[in-house]
């Protein structure tokens, strides 16, 4: 994963829903790169982002406090930003000279759509953008029926759920 064109350029480790240090594939990849790591959390205000509810905000506050303390024990500082994720990433890349961004995948519709756009944009600009298995035991696309197709979820009426 080390960037041979920019060997000393930092790598942005973008934390989102997966705010742990143990068993974190994106963190492992960032550490193995040998590049300086910039830990980042963005409180996203993107247009299609569903706002957090009260319980989610409580969880987020305490999880970020724990993550901040854990990173500080390792000599790292978590950068906290608020705004549109693409704009924040672009500004941090410009500010730091980072040539790589890594993150763990999200599985909600907003997360998937936003991450695809960001990955495509970064890649087209020559920035390495790599996503990793997140907090699920198996990626949804890897779980297949006995016949090799995807599982289908049905309502009690027998009709497929439109949003899946």
TIVO-2410 file (N, C-alpha, C; in nm, 3 decimals):
# residues 164
REC num residu      c1      c2      c3 atome chaine
REC   1      X   0.082  -0.119   0.000     N      A
REC   1      X   0.000   0.000   0.000    CA      A
REC   1      X   0.086   0.126   0.000     C      A
REC   2      X   0.214   0.114   0.031     N      A
REC   2      X   0.300   0.233   0.033    CA      A
REC   2      X   0.299   0.298  -0.104     C      A
REC   3      X   0.297   0.428  -0.105     N      A
REC   3      X   0.290   0.505  -0.228    CA      A
REC   3      X   0.433   0.536  -0.271     C      A
REC   4      X   0.483   0.467  -0.375     N      A
REC   4      X   0.623   0.482  -0.416    CA      A
REC   4      X   0.651   0.618  -0.478     C      A
REC   5      X   0.552   0.685  -0.536     N      A
REC   5      X   0.572   0.817  -0.593    CA      A
REC   5      X   0.589   0.921  -0.483     C      A
REC   6      X   0.518   0.905  -0.371     N      A
REC   6      X   0.524   0.998  -0.258    CA      A
REC   6      X   0.548   0.917  -0.131     C      A
REC   7      X   0.671   0.864  -0.110     N      A
REC   7      X   0.693   0.772   0.002    CA      A
REC   7      X   0.671   0.833   0.140     C      A
REC   8      X   0.687   0.963   0.155     N      A
REC   8      X   0.669   1.026   0.286    CA      A
REC   8      X   0.535   1.096   0.301     C      A
REC   9      X   0.453   1.089   0.197     N      A
REC   9      X   0.322   1.153   0.203    CA      A
REC   9      X   0.235   1.082   0.307     C      A
REC  10      X   0.160   1.157   0.386     N      A
REC  10      X   0.075   1.091   0.486    CA      A
REC  10      X  -0.044   1.019   0.423     C      A
REC  11      X  -0.101   0.930   0.501     N      A
REC  11      X  -0.220   0.857   0.461    CA      A
REC  11      X  -0.334   0.897   0.555     C      A
REC  12      X  -0.448   0.931   0.499     N      A
REC  12      X  -0.564   0.969   0.580    CA      A
REC  12      X  -0.642   0.843   0.616     C      A
REC  13      X  -0.661   0.821   0.745     N      A
REC  13      X  -0.742   0.712   0.796    CA      A
REC  13      X  -0.876   0.772   0.836     C      A
REC  14      X  -0.977   0.749   0.751     N      A
REC  14      X  -1.107   0.812   0.769    CA      A
REC  14      X  -1.197   0.720   0.852     C      A
REC  15      X  -1.220   0.759   0.977     N      A
REC  15      X  -1.312   0.687   1.064    CA      A
REC  15      X  -1.454   0.735   1.034     C      A
REC  16      X  -1.549   0.643   1.037     N      A
REC  16      X  -1.690   0.678   1.018    CA      A
REC  16      X  -1.774   0.604   1.119     C      A
REC  17      X  -1.840   0.497   1.082     N      A
REC  17      X  -1.925   0.421   1.175    CA      A
REC  17      X  -1.844   0.325   1.262     C      A
REC  18      X  -1.726   0.291   1.219     N      A
REC  18      X  -1.643   0.189   1.281    CA      A
REC  18      X  -1.532   0.258   1.360     C      A
REC  19      X  -1.560   0.290   1.487     N      A
REC  19      X  -1.470   0.374   1.566    CA      A
REC  19      X  -1.386   0.294   1.664     C      A
REC  20      X  -1.327   0.187   1.616     N      A
REC  20      X  -1.245   0.102   1.703    CA      A
REC  20      X  -1.104   0.092   1.647     C      A
REC  21      X  -1.010   0.060   1.734     N      A
REC  21      X  -0.873   0.040   1.690    CA      A
REC  21      X  -0.842  -0.108   1.667     C      A
REC  22      X  -0.899  -0.194   1.750     N      A
REC  22      X  -0.874  -0.338   1.735    CA      A
REC  22      X  -0.952  -0.393   1.616     C      A
REC  23      X  -0.887  -0.484   1.545     N      A
REC  23      X  -0.951  -0.552   1.433    CA      A
REC  23      X  -1.011  -0.452   1.334     C      A
REC  24      X  -0.934  -0.350   1.301     N      A
REC  24      X  -0.979  -0.245   1.209    CA      A
REC  24      X  -0.893  -0.255   1.084     C      A
REC  25      X  -0.953  -0.305   0.976     N      A
REC  25      X  -0.877  -0.333   0.853    CA      A
REC  25      X  -0.814  -0.206   0.793     C      A
REC  26      X  -0.886  -0.096   0.796     N      A
REC  26      X  -0.831   0.029   0.740    CA      A
REC  26      X  -0.711   0.076   0.822     C      A
REC  27      X  -0.721   0.068   0.953     N      A
REC  27      X  -0.610   0.106   1.040    CA      A
REC  27      X  -0.490   0.015   1.017     C      A
REC  28      X  -0.513  -0.114   1.005     N      A
REC  28      X  -0.405  -0.209   0.980    CA      A
REC  28      X  -0.333  -0.175   0.850     C      A
REC  29      X  -0.409  -0.148   0.745     N      A
REC  29      X  -0.349  -0.112   0.615    CA      A
REC  29      X  -0.269   0.018   0.626     C      A
REC  30      X  -0.324   0.116   0.695     N      A
REC  30      X  -0.254   0.244   0.712    CA      A
REC  30      X  -0.123   0.222   0.786     C      A
REC  31      X  -0.124   0.143   0.892     N      A
REC  31      X  -0.004   0.118   0.970    CA      A
REC  31      X   0.101   0.042   0.888     C      A
REC  32      X   0.056  -0.055   0.808     N      A
REC  32      X   0.148  -0.133   0.726    CA      A
REC  32      X   0.210  -0.050   0.613     C      A
REC  33      X   0.146   0.060   0.577     N      A
REC  33      X   0.198   0.142   0.467    CA      A
REC  33      X   0.331   0.208   0.503     C      A
REC  34      X   0.354   0.227   0.632     N      A
REC  34      X   0.475   0.295   0.676    CA      A
REC  34      X   0.468   0.447   0.662     C      A
REC  35      X   0.358   0.496   0.612     N      A
REC  35      X   0.340   0.640   0.595    CA      A
REC  35      X   0.287   0.701   0.725     C      A
REC  36      X   0.312   0.831   0.747     N      A
REC  36      X   0.248   0.896   0.862    CA      A
REC  36      X   0.096   0.889   0.847     C      A
REC  37      X   0.028   0.863   0.959     N      A
REC  37      X  -0.118   0.846   0.956    CA      A
REC  37      X  -0.186   0.970   1.011     C      A
REC  38      X  -0.290   1.014   0.938     N      A
REC  38      X  -0.374   1.125   0.982    CA      A
REC  38      X  -0.512   1.069   1.012     C      A
REC  39      X  -0.546   1.044   1.140     N      A
REC  39      X  -0.680   0.994   1.174    CA      A
REC  39      X  -0.783   1.107   1.162     C      A
REC  40      X  -0.894   1.078   1.096     N      A
REC  40      X  -0.996   1.180   1.067    CA      A
REC  40      X  -1.135   1.125   1.094     C      A
REC  41      X  -1.218   1.209   1.156     N      A
REC  41      X  -1.362   1.180   1.164    CA      A
REC  41      X  -1.435   1.303   1.113     C      A
REC  42      X  -1.531   1.281   1.022     N      A
REC  42      X  -1.612   1.390   0.968    CA      A
REC  42      X  -1.755   1.373   1.016     C      A
REC  43      X  -1.806   1.473   1.085     N      A
REC  43      X  -1.949   1.477   1.119    CA      A
REC  43      X  -2.015   1.528   0.991     C      A
REC  44      X  -2.064   1.434   0.910     N      A
REC  44      X  -2.109   1.465   0.774    CA      A
REC  44      X  -2.241   1.541   0.771     C      A
REC  45      X  -2.244   1.643   0.689     N      A
REC  45      X  -2.367   1.720   0.665    CA      A
REC  45      X  -2.406   1.712   0.518     C      A
REC  46      X  -2.365   1.604   0.451     N      A
REC  46      X  -2.397   1.586   0.310    CA      A
REC  46      X  -2.549   1.584   0.291     C      A
REC  47      X  -2.593   1.621   0.172     N      A
REC  47      X  -2.735   1.640   0.144    CA      A
REC  47      X  -2.821   1.518   0.173     C      A
REC  48      X  -2.775   1.398   0.138     N      A
REC  48      X  -2.857   1.278   0.153    CA      A
REC  48      X  -2.834   1.205   0.284     C      A
REC  49      X  -2.753   1.261   0.372     N      A
REC  49      X  -2.722   1.196   0.499    CA      A
REC  49      X  -2.842   1.208   0.593     C      A
REC  50      X  -2.883   1.095   0.648     N      A
REC  50      X  -2.991   1.095   0.746    CA      A
REC  50      X  -2.933   1.148   0.876     C      A
REC  51      X  -2.995   1.250   0.936     N      A
REC  51      X  -2.939   1.306   1.060    CA      A
REC  51      X  -2.942   1.205   1.174     C      A
REC  52      X  -2.847   1.221   1.265     N      A
REC  52      X  -2.842   1.134   1.382    CA      A
REC  52      X  -2.960   1.164   1.474     C      A
REC  53      X  -3.009   1.060   1.540     N      A
REC  53      X  -3.109   1.077   1.645    CA      A
REC  53      X  -3.038   1.097   1.778     C      A
REC  54      X  -3.113   1.120   1.883     N      A
REC  54      X  -3.056   1.147   2.014    CA      A
REC  54      X  -2.967   1.035   2.066     C      A
REC  55      X  -3.012   0.911   2.054     N      A
REC  55      X  -2.932   0.798   2.103    CA      A
REC  55      X  -2.805   0.783   2.020     C      A
REC  56      X  -2.815   0.804   1.890     N      A
REC  56      X  -2.696   0.794   1.804    CA      A
REC  56      X  -2.595   0.903   1.839     C      A
REC  57      X  -2.644   1.023   1.865     N      A
REC  57      X  -2.552   1.131   1.903    CA      A
REC  57      X  -2.484   1.102   2.035     C      A
REC  58      X  -2.558   1.044   2.131     N      A
REC  58      X  -2.498   1.007   2.259    CA      A
REC  58      X  -2.390   0.903   2.236     C      A
REC  59      X  -2.419   0.798   2.158     N      A
REC  59      X  -2.321   0.694   2.127    CA      A
REC  59      X  -2.200   0.755   2.057     C      A
REC  60      X  -2.224   0.841   1.959     N      A
REC  60      X  -2.116   0.901   1.883    CA      A
REC  60      X  -2.025   0.984   1.973     C      A
REC  61      X  -2.083   1.065   2.059     N      A
REC  61      X  -2.005   1.149   2.150    CA      A
REC  61      X  -1.910   1.063   2.234     C      A
REC  62      X  -1.964   0.961   2.297     N      A
REC  62      X  -1.884   0.878   2.386    CA      A
REC  62      X  -1.784   0.791   2.309     C      A
REC  63      X  -1.823   0.745   2.191     N      A
REC  63      X  -1.731   0.665   2.109    CA      A
REC  63      X  -1.615   0.749   2.058     C      A
REC  64      X  -1.644   0.873   2.017     N      A
REC  64      X  -1.536   0.963   1.972    CA      A
REC  64      X  -1.443   1.001   2.087     C      A
REC  65      X  -1.499   1.020   2.206     N      A
REC  65      X  -1.415   1.050   2.323    CA      A
REC  65      X  -1.322   0.933   2.352     C      A
REC  66      X  -1.374   0.811   2.344     N      A
REC  66      X  -1.293   0.692   2.367    CA      A
REC  66      X  -1.186   0.676   2.259     C      A
REC  67      X  -1.225   0.696   2.133     N      A
REC  67      X  -1.130   0.686   2.022    CA      A
REC  67      X  -1.020   0.790   2.035     C      A
REC  68      X  -1.058   0.913   2.070     N      A
REC  68      X  -0.960   1.021   2.089    CA      A
REC  68      X  -0.859   0.983   2.196     C      A
REC  69      X  -0.906   0.933   2.308     N      A
REC  69      X  -0.817   0.894   2.418    CA      A
REC  69      X  -0.725   0.779   2.376     C      A
REC  70      X  -0.780   0.681   2.305     N      A
REC  70      X  -0.699   0.567   2.260    CA      A
REC  70      X  -0.591   0.611   2.161     C      A
REC  71      X  -0.627   0.699   2.069     N      A
REC  71      X  -0.529   0.749   1.973    CA      A
REC  71      X  -0.421   0.833   2.041     C      A
REC  72      X  -0.461   0.914   2.140     N      A
REC  72      X  -0.364   0.996   2.211    CA      A
REC  72      X  -0.263   0.909   2.286     C      A
REC  73      X  -0.307   0.794   2.337     N      A
REC  73      X  -0.214   0.701   2.402    CA      A
REC  73      X  -0.110   0.650   2.304     C      A
REC  74      X  -0.144   0.649   2.175     N      A
REC  74      X  -0.052   0.604   2.071    CA      A
REC  74      X   0.024   0.720   2.007     C      A
REC  75      X   0.004   0.841   2.062     N      A
REC  75      X   0.074   0.957   2.008    CA      A
REC  75      X   0.008   1.017   1.886     C      A
REC  76      X  -0.118   0.985   1.862     N      A
REC  76      X  -0.192   1.036   1.747    CA      A
REC  76      X  -0.301   1.133   1.793     C      A
REC  77      X  -0.338   1.223   1.703     N      A
REC  77      X  -0.445   1.318   1.733    CA      A
REC  77      X  -0.557   1.300   1.631     C      A
REC  78      X  -0.677   1.276   1.678     N      A
REC  78      X  -0.792   1.262   1.590    CA      A
REC  78      X  -0.835   1.399   1.542     C      A
REC  79      X  -0.843   1.416   1.411     N      A
REC  79      X  -0.892   1.540   1.354    CA      A
REC  79      X  -1.043   1.527   1.341     C      A
REC  80      X  -1.116   1.620   1.399     N      A
REC  80      X  -1.262   1.623   1.392    CA      A
REC  80      X  -1.303   1.739   1.303     C      A
REC  81      X  -1.385   1.710   1.203     N      A
REC  81      X  -1.435   1.815   1.114    CA      A
REC  81      X  -1.584   1.795   1.095     C      A
REC  82      X  -1.653   1.902   1.057     N      A
REC  82      X  -1.796   1.898   1.029    CA      A
REC  82      X  -1.818   1.960   0.892     C      A
REC  83      X  -1.897   1.892   0.808     N      A
REC  83      X  -1.928   1.947   0.677    CA      A
REC  83      X  -1.950   1.837   0.575     C      A
REC  84      X  -1.942   1.874   0.449     N      A
REC  84      X  -1.959   1.779   0.339    CA      A
REC  84      X  -1.830   1.699   0.323     C      A
REC  85      X  -1.843   1.568   0.322     N      A
REC  85      X  -1.726   1.480   0.327    CA      A
REC  85      X  -1.627   1.505   0.213     C      A
REC  86      X  -1.674   1.521   0.091     N      A
REC  86      X  -1.581   1.544  -0.021    CA      A
REC  86      X  -1.502   1.673  -0.002     C      A
REC  87      X  -1.569   1.777   0.042     N      A
REC  87      X  -1.499   1.905   0.061    CA      A
REC  87      X  -1.396   1.896   0.174     C      A
REC  88      X  -1.431   1.827   0.281     N      A
REC  88      X  -1.339   1.814   0.394    CA      A
REC  88      X  -1.218   1.730   0.352     C      A
REC  89      X  -1.243   1.619   0.284     N      A
REC  89      X  -1.131   1.536   0.238    CA      A
REC  89      X  -1.041   1.614   0.143     C      A
REC  90      X  -1.101   1.685   0.048     N      A
REC  90      X  -1.021   1.765  -0.046    CA      A
REC  90      X  -0.935   1.868   0.027     C      A
REC  91      X  -0.992   1.936   0.124     N      A
REC  91      X  -0.918   2.038   0.198    CA      A
REC  91      X  -0.803   1.974   0.278     C      A
REC  92      X  -0.829   1.859   0.341     N      A
REC  92      X  -0.725   1.794   0.420    CA      A
REC  92      X  -0.614   1.738   0.330     C      A
REC  93      X  -0.650   1.686   0.215     N      A
REC  93      X  -0.550   1.639   0.119    CA      A
REC  93      X  -0.462   1.755   0.075     C      A
REC  94      X  -0.524   1.867   0.043     N      A
REC  94      X  -0.449   1.986   0.002    CA      A
REC  94      X  -0.359   2.036   0.115     C      A
REC  95      X  -0.412   2.038   0.234     N      A
REC  95      X  -0.340   2.089   0.352    CA      A
REC  95      X  -0.220   2.002   0.391     C      A
REC  96      X  -0.234   1.870   0.375     N      A
REC  96      X  -0.132   1.778   0.425    CA      A
REC  96      X  -0.045   1.714   0.318     C      A
REC  97      X  -0.089   1.719   0.192     N      A
REC  97      X  -0.015   1.651   0.086    CA      A
REC  97      X  -0.039   1.501   0.085     C      A
REC  98      X  -0.144   1.455   0.153     N      A
REC  98      X  -0.176   1.312   0.155    CA      A
REC  98      X  -0.201   1.262   0.014     C      A
REC  99      X  -0.158   1.141  -0.013     N      A
REC  99      X  -0.177   1.079  -0.145    CA      A
REC  99      X  -0.261   0.953  -0.135     C      A
REC 100      X  -0.306   0.919  -0.014     N      A
REC 100      X  -0.386   0.799   0.008    CA      A
REC 100      X  -0.492   0.825   0.115     C      A
REC 101      X  -0.609   0.764   0.095     N      A
REC 101      X  -0.717   0.769   0.194    CA      A
REC 101      X  -0.768   0.626   0.209     C      A
REC 102      X  -0.781   0.582   0.335     N      A
REC 102      X  -0.835   0.448   0.361    CA      A
REC 102      X  -0.953   0.460   0.457     C      A
REC 103      X  -1.048   0.368   0.444     N      A
REC 103      X  -1.165   0.367   0.533    CA      A
REC 103      X  -1.228   0.229   0.533     C      A
REC 104      X  -1.310   0.203   0.634     N      A
REC 104      X  -1.392   0.083   0.637    CA      A
REC 104      X  -1.527   0.117   0.577     C      A
REC 105      X  -1.581   0.021   0.503     N      A
REC 105      X  -1.707   0.043   0.432    CA      A
REC 105      X  -1.824   0.065   0.525     C      A
REC 106      X  -1.922   0.138   0.471     N      A
REC 106      X  -2.052   0.152   0.536    CA      A
REC 106      X  -2.152   0.077   0.450     C      A
REC 107      X  -2.266   0.045   0.508     N      A
REC 107      X  -2.360  -0.041   0.436    CA      A
REC 107      X  -2.498   0.020   0.419     C      A
REC 108      X  -2.517   0.144   0.462     N      A
REC 108      X  -2.644   0.212   0.438    CA      A
REC 108      X  -2.640   0.273   0.297     C      A
REC 109      X  -2.754   0.301   0.241     N      A
REC 109      X  -2.760   0.353   0.103    CA      A
REC 109      X  -2.677   0.481   0.088     C      A
REC 110      X  -2.691   0.577   0.181     N      A
REC 110      X  -2.612   0.700   0.172    CA      A
REC 110      X  -2.462   0.669   0.173     C      A
REC 111      X  -2.420   0.583   0.264     N      A
REC 111      X  -2.279   0.551   0.277    CA      A
REC 111      X  -2.222   0.488   0.152     C      A
REC 112      X  -2.294   0.393   0.096     N      A
REC 112      X  -2.248   0.326  -0.026    CA      A
REC 112      X  -2.239   0.425  -0.140     C      A
REC 113      X  -2.345   0.502  -0.162     N      A
REC 113      X  -2.347   0.597  -0.273    CA      A
REC 113      X  -2.238   0.703  -0.258     C      A
REC 114      X  -2.226   0.759  -0.139     N      A
REC 114      X  -2.127   0.865  -0.115    CA      A
REC 114      X  -1.985   0.811  -0.131     C      A
REC 115      X  -1.959   0.693  -0.076     N      A
REC 115      X  -1.826   0.635  -0.083    CA      A
REC 115      X  -1.785   0.605  -0.227     C      A
REC 116      X  -1.879   0.557  -0.309     N      A
REC 116      X  -1.849   0.529  -0.450    CA      A
REC 116      X  -1.809   0.657  -0.524     C      A
REC 117      X  -1.882   0.763  -0.502     N      A
REC 117      X  -1.851   0.891  -0.567    CA      A
REC 117      X  -1.715   0.942  -0.521     C      A
REC 118      X  -1.689   0.936  -0.391     N      A
REC 118      X  -1.562   0.985  -0.337    CA      A
REC 118      X  -1.446   0.901  -0.389     C      A
REC 119      X  -1.461   0.769  -0.388     N      A
REC 119      X  -1.352   0.682  -0.435    CA      A
REC 119      X  -1.322   0.709  -0.582     C      A
REC 120      X  -1.425   0.723  -0.664     N      A
REC 120      X  -1.405   0.750  -0.807    CA      A
REC 120      X  -1.335   0.885  -0.826     C      A
REC 121      X  -1.380   0.987  -0.755     N      A
REC 121      X  -1.321   1.121  -0.767    CA      A
REC 121      X  -1.175   1.121  -0.724     C      A
REC 122      X  -1.144   1.061  -0.610     N      A
REC 122      X  -1.006   1.058  -0.562    CA      A
REC 122      X  -0.916   0.983  -0.660     C      A
REC 123      X  -0.962   0.868  -0.705     N      A
REC 123      X  -0.883   0.786  -0.797    CA      A
REC 123      X  -0.854   0.859  -0.927     C      A
REC 124      X  -0.954   0.930  -0.980     N      A
REC 124      X  -0.934   1.005  -1.103    CA      A
REC 124      X  -0.830   1.116  -1.086     C      A
REC 125      X  -0.813   1.162  -0.964     N      A
REC 125      X  -0.715   1.268  -0.936    CA      A
REC 125      X  -0.580   1.213  -0.892     C      A
REC 126      X  -0.563   1.081  -0.897     N      A
REC 126      X  -0.435   1.020  -0.864    CA      A
REC 126      X  -0.414   0.995  -0.716     C      A
REC 127      X  -0.521   1.006  -0.637     N      A
REC 127      X  -0.514   0.976  -0.494    CA      A
REC 127      X  -0.558   0.830  -0.476     C      A
REC 128      X  -0.479   0.752  -0.403     N      A
REC 128      X  -0.516   0.614  -0.376    CA      A
REC 128      X  -0.629   0.613  -0.274     C      A
REC 129      X  -0.741   0.550  -0.309     N      A
REC 129      X  -0.857   0.541  -0.220    CA      A
REC 129      X  -0.891   0.393  -0.204     C      A
REC 130      X  -0.880   0.343  -0.081     N      A
REC 130      X  -0.900   0.202  -0.056    CA      A
REC 130      X  -0.999   0.183   0.057     C      A
REC 131      X  -1.100   0.099   0.032     N      A
REC 131      X  -1.197   0.068   0.137    CA      A
REC 131      X  -1.182  -0.078   0.177     C      A
REC 132      X  -1.222  -0.107   0.300     N      A
REC 132      X  -1.202  -0.240   0.357    CA      A
REC 132      X  -1.331  -0.291   0.418     C      A
REC 133      X  -1.336  -0.424   0.438     N      A
REC 133      X  -1.449  -0.484   0.508    CA      A
REC 133      X  -1.464  -0.411   0.641     C      A
REC 134      X  -1.585  -0.374   0.671     N      A
REC 134      X  -1.609  -0.298   0.792    CA      A
REC 134      X  -1.644  -0.383   0.910     C      A
REC 135      X  -1.755  -0.355   0.969     N      A
REC 135      X  -1.790  -0.415   1.097    CA      A
REC 135      X  -1.879  -0.538   1.085     C      A
REC 136      X  -1.892  -0.591   0.965     N      A
REC 136      X  -1.973  -0.711   0.945    CA      A
REC 136      X  -1.884  -0.834   0.939     C      A
REC 137      X  -1.940  -0.946   0.975     N      A
REC 137      X  -1.863  -1.071   0.970    CA      A
REC 137      X  -1.836  -1.109   0.825     C      A
REC 138      X  -1.933  -1.084   0.735     N      A
REC 138      X  -1.918  -1.114   0.593    CA      A
REC 138      X  -1.974  -0.997   0.514     C      A
REC 139      X  -1.907  -0.963   0.406     N      A
REC 139      X  -1.960  -0.860   0.316    CA      A
REC 139      X  -2.092  -0.910   0.258     C      A
REC 140      X  -2.193  -0.824   0.245     N      A
REC 140      X  -2.323  -0.868   0.194    CA      A
REC 140      X  -2.315  -0.932   0.055     C      A
REC 141      X  -2.223  -0.888  -0.029     N      A
REC 141      X  -2.211  -0.943  -0.164    CA      A
REC 141      X  -2.146  -1.081  -0.165     C      A
REC 142      X  -2.087  -1.124  -0.054     N      A
REC 142      X  -2.020  -1.254  -0.047    CA      A
REC 142      X  -2.112  -1.365   0.003     C      A
REC 143      X  -2.224  -1.331   0.062     N      A
REC 143      X  -2.316  -1.432   0.116    CA      A
REC 143      X  -2.411  -1.475   0.005     C      A
REC 144      X  -2.407  -1.604  -0.028     N      A
REC 144      X  -2.486  -1.657  -0.140    CA      A
REC 144      X  -2.572  -1.774  -0.094     C      A
REC 145      X  -2.678  -1.798  -0.168     N      A
REC 145      X  -2.763  -1.915  -0.143    CA      A
REC 145      X  -2.690  -2.039  -0.195     C      A
REC 146      X  -2.747  -2.154  -0.172     N      A
REC 146      X  -2.689  -2.279  -0.220    CA      A
REC 146      X  -2.674  -2.282  -0.372     C      A
REC 147      X  -2.760  -2.209  -0.443     N      A
REC 147      X  -2.751  -2.205  -0.589    CA      A
REC 147      X  -2.658  -2.095  -0.640     C      A
REC 148      X  -2.597  -2.022  -0.547     N      A
REC 148      X  -2.500  -1.921  -0.587    CA      A
REC 148      X  -2.555  -1.781  -0.604     C      A
REC 149      X  -2.684  -1.762  -0.586     N      A
REC 149      X  -2.744  -1.629  -0.599    CA      A
REC 149      X  -2.754  -1.558  -0.465     C      A
REC 150      X  -2.794  -1.433  -0.469     N      A
REC 150      X  -2.810  -1.359  -0.343    CA      A
REC 150      X  -2.936  -1.402  -0.270     C      A
REC 151      X  -2.934  -1.389  -0.138     N      A
REC 151      X  -3.055  -1.414  -0.062    CA      A
REC 151      X  -3.155  -1.303  -0.090     C      A
REC 152      X  -3.281  -1.334  -0.085     N      A
REC 152      X  -3.387  -1.236  -0.103    CA      A
REC 152      X  -3.464  -1.225   0.028     C      A
REC 153      X  -3.503  -1.105   0.066     N      A
REC 153      X  -3.578  -1.084   0.189    CA      A
REC 153      X  -3.723  -1.055   0.149     C      A
REC 154      X  -3.815  -1.124   0.211     N      A
REC 154      X  -3.956  -1.107   0.179    CA      A
REC 154      X  -4.034  -1.067   0.303     C      A
REC 155      X  -4.136  -0.991   0.279     N      A
REC 155      X  -4.228  -0.953   0.387    CA      A
REC 155      X  -4.319  -1.071   0.416     C      A
REC 156      X  -4.396  -1.068   0.525     N      A
REC 156      X  -4.490  -1.178   0.552    CA      A
REC 156      X  -4.590  -1.199   0.438     C      A
REC 157      X  -4.615  -1.095   0.356     N      A
REC 157      X  -4.710  -1.111   0.246    CA      A
REC 157      X  -4.645  -1.181   0.126     C      A
REC 158      X  -4.514  -1.204   0.132     N      A
REC 158      X  -4.446  -1.272   0.022    CA      A
REC 158      X  -4.390  -1.176  -0.082     C      A
REC 159      X  -4.406  -1.047  -0.062     N      A
REC 159      X  -4.354  -0.951  -0.160    CA      A
REC 159      X  -4.215  -0.904  -0.118     C      A
REC 160      X  -4.123  -0.886  -0.215     N      A
REC 160      X  -3.989  -0.841  -0.178    CA      A
REC 160      X  -3.991  -0.698  -0.123     C      A
REC 161      X  -3.899  -0.671  -0.031     N      A
REC 161      X  -3.884  -0.534   0.022    CA      A
REC 161      X  -3.819  -0.449  -0.084     C      A
REC 162      X  -3.878  -0.336  -0.118     N      A
REC 162      X  -3.829  -0.251  -0.226    CA      A
REC 162      X  -3.696  -0.186  -0.195     C      A
REC 163      X  -3.669  -0.157  -0.068     N      A
REC 163      X  -3.549  -0.081  -0.034    CA      A
REC 163      X  -3.424  -0.167  -0.019     C      A
REC 164      X  -3.432  -0.296  -0.033     N      A
REC 164      X  -3.312  -0.381  -0.019    CA      A
REC 164      X  -3.254  -0.418  -0.151     C      A
***
